[in-house]
Amino acid sequence: MPSRADLHCHTTYSDGSLTPTELVDRAVKRGVEVLALTDHDCTDGIPEALEAASRHPGFLLIPASS
């Protein structure tokens, strides 16, 4: 069965409006199962996002940058 995925997301570490934790939690709440964190020129939010993702079994976070 296909997963719901969002493969291009930004956090407050770039030009997004949510922290990494808020982004992961909102994605899970909305049924997203795969999320790529793609902040511009910055990977500083990845540790926080990975920690948040670890609290959601079956959720896959793809660390990236754009």
C-alpha positions as a Markdown table, in Angstrom:
| # | Residue | x | y | z |
|---|---|---|---|---|
| 1 | Met | 0.0 | 0.0 | 0.0 |
| 2 | Pro | 1.4 | 3.5 | -0.9 |
| 3 | Ser | 2.4 | 5.8 | 1.9 |
| 4 | Arg | 1.4 | 9.4 | 2.2 |
| 5 | Ala | 4.6 | 11.4 | 1.8 |
| 6 | Asp | 5.7 | 15.0 | 1.8 |
| 7 | Leu | 9.2 | 15.3 | 0.2 |
| 8 | His | 9.8 | 19.0 | 0.6 |
| 9 | Cys | 9.3 | 20.7 | 3.9 |
| 10 | His | 11.0 | 23.6 | 5.7 |
| 11 | Thr | 11.2 | 24.5 | 9.4 |
| 12 | Thr | 12.0 | 27.7 | 11.3 |
| 13 | Tyr | 15.7 | 26.9 | 10.7 |
| 14 | Ser | 15.0 | 28.0 | 7.1 |
| 15 | Asp | 11.9 | 29.8 | 5.8 |
| 16 | Gly | 9.2 | 27.6 | 7.5 |
| 17 | Ser | 6.9 | 28.6 | 10.2 |
| 18 | Leu | 7.1 | 25.5 | 12.4 |
| 19 | Thr | 9.9 | 24.1 | 14.5 |
| 20 | Pro | 11.1 | 20.6 | 13.5 |
| 21 | Thr | 9.1 | 19.0 | 16.3 |
| 22 | Glu | 6.0 | 20.9 | 15.4 |
| 23 | Leu | 6.4 | 19.9 | 11.7 |
| 24 | Val | 6.9 | 16.2 | 12.5 |
| 25 | Asp | 3.9 | 16.2 | 14.9 |
| 26 | Arg | 1.6 | 18.0 | 12.5 |
| 27 | Ala | 2.6 | 15.7 | 9.6 |
| 28 | Val | 1.8 | 12.6 | 11.7 |
| 29 | Lys | -1.5 | 14.1 | 12.8 |
| 30 | Arg | -2.4 | 14.6 | 9.1 |
| 31 | Gly | -1.5 | 11.1 | 8.1 |
| 32 | Val | 1.8 | 11.7 | 6.5 |
| 33 | Glu | 4.1 | 8.6 | 6.9 |
| 34 | Val | 7.2 | 9.8 | 5.1 |
| 35 | Leu | 8.6 | 13.3 | 5.5 |
| 36 | Ala | 11.7 | 14.9 | 4.0 |
| 37 | Leu | 13.1 | 17.8 | 5.9 |
| 38 | Thr | 14.7 | 20.1 | 3.3 |
| 39 | Asp | 15.6 | 23.4 | 5.0 |
| 40 | His | 17.7 | 25.7 | 2.8 |
| 41 | Asp | 21.4 | 25.4 | 3.2 |
| 42 | Cys | 21.0 | 24.1 | 6.8 |
| 43 | Thr | 20.8 | 20.8 | 8.5 |
| 44 | Asp | 20.6 | 22.2 | 12.1 |
| 45 | Gly | 17.0 | 21.1 | 12.6 |
| 46 | Ile | 17.6 | 17.5 | 11.7 |
| 47 | Pro | 18.6 | 16.3 | 15.2 |
| 48 | Glu | 15.4 | 17.7 | 16.7 |
| 49 | Ala | 13.3 | 16.3 | 13.9 |
| 50 | Leu | 14.8 | 12.9 | 14.3 |
| 51 | Glu | 14.0 | 12.9 | 18.0 |
| 52 | Ala | 10.4 | 13.9 | 17.3 |
| 53 | Ala | 10.1 | 11.3 | 14.6 |
| 54 | Ser | 11.4 | 8.6 | 17.0 |
| 55 | Arg | 8.2 | 9.1 | 19.1 |
| 56 | His | 6.0 | 8.0 | 16.1 |
| 57 | Pro | 6.4 | 4.3 | 15.2 |
| 58 | Gly | 6.2 | 3.7 | 11.5 |
| 59 | Phe | 7.0 | 7.3 | 10.6 |
| 60 | Leu | 10.0 | 7.9 | 8.3 |
| 61 | Leu | 12.0 | 11.1 | 8.4 |
| 62 | Ile | 14.4 | 11.7 | 5.5 |
| 63 | Pro | 17.1 | 14.2 | 6.4 |
| 64 | Ala | 18.0 | 16.4 | 3.5 |
| 65 | Ser | 18.8 | 20.0 | 2.5 |
| 66 | Ser | 18.0 | 22.1 | -0.5 |
